[in-house]
Amino acid sequence: MAVYEWKGVNSGGKNVKGVRDAENAKALRVLLKKEGVLVTEVMEETEARIRNRREIDFKKYFQHVNTMDVAVVTRQLATLLKSGIPLVECLTALIDQLDQPELKSAFTQTRDRVNEGSSLADALGAHPKLFSHLYVNMVAAGEASGTLETVLARLAEFLEAQAKLKSKVTGAVAYPAFMAIMGVAIIFVMMTVVVPKVTAIFEDFNQSLPWYTRLLMSVSNLFTNYWYLLLLLIVGAVYFFRRWKGTTEGQEKWDRFALDAPLFGKLLMMIAVTRFARTLSTLLASGVPVLSAMEITRNVLGNTELMRVVDEARNSVREGESIAEPLRRSGRFPPIVTHMIAIGERSGQLEEMLENIASAYDTQVESRITIMTSLLEPIMIVVMGGISGGIAFAILMPLLQINEFVQ
């Protein structure tokens, strides 16, 4: 059999391409037509072309598969299934158009396992780095209820929302972090290059210097001659902090501190509420039992204190209590959230109410991030300006005194 590289148009009108083994070009066209692809171009691959393509593809193994990549593939699979195409053929169509080797390999193995009689959920579960416990459980629920395409579409929406939330948080942190790094770099250069050259002038005069100038010279000397000790101190502090945070007690204390921290604590809680509500809503709407849904949800929160609260709520639900009441007793979840959950439970519309909570808090997170970013920028400018001004003042005042002395 020969290897062919092909291009075509799928049933949705989108341009697709791939590489496939076939007896000849005609057989390839017939095979792809059965999969709903109209082939527009076929090219047989020579040994040189195959070797060249493998060398190029090698670089792609360094590409990172992110949440949005999985969301896009999930939505494509849902669309193909809704078109009435059998699952194995859907997976084949996906494999042919995937560019990322890690995803391509995972879906190839998934298709092979499904061909051997495995369920889609079990096949995907063999790749936990790409498909989370939540993902696999939702797919299993969709297969069990016969609504796989609907569940996959809902899962794609969930992953897209999670990716957007992560992007907002990352974007909000990136600029202040860049500003801080640049500020530290500028101060380091001033203390190790500028200050020593200027303060060398003071050594030629036997004149007492103000305390703040002497302090500046001492700090500059520390930066210039003992920078490696400062670096070692910083590395050591980071190392021991991570060691401490890696312990159960340390992680719990840090997570409690993070939730109670001024300014950032409320934002972290908002993000956690958004994750909790959207994850639980998506799982319940997909047919996952409530206890299993709560167990999966607690693992996406990323905070041991909130995980403990959800664990206690899950135990209470197992004993016949509502979800809202133990969350309210914990004092961690905002009253409006527990109140809305209680209303959702009483009205039988818990999934819809949780989705409303997620949407509302998503908006609040975006608003708070915007406000914090707009505040952090001028604060950092003032701080950096104050430090630079202090250095300039400590240098200029003795220079003015020397000038008066010379005159």
QUIURFEN-V872163 format. One record per helix or strand. SS is the DSSP state (helix for helix, strand for strand). FROM is the first residue (numbers start at 1). TO is the last residue. If there is no record, write none. Layout:
ss=(SS,SS)
from=(FROM,FROM)
to=(TO,TO)
This chain:
ss=(strand,strand,helix,strand,helix,helix,helix,helix,helix,helix,helix,helix,helix,helix,helix,helix,helix,helix,helix,helix)
from=(2,15,25,38,47,67,87,101,120,133,148,211,227,248,264,290,304,323,335,350)
to=(9,22,34,44,60,82,97,115,124,145,204,225,246,260,285,298,318,330,347,406)
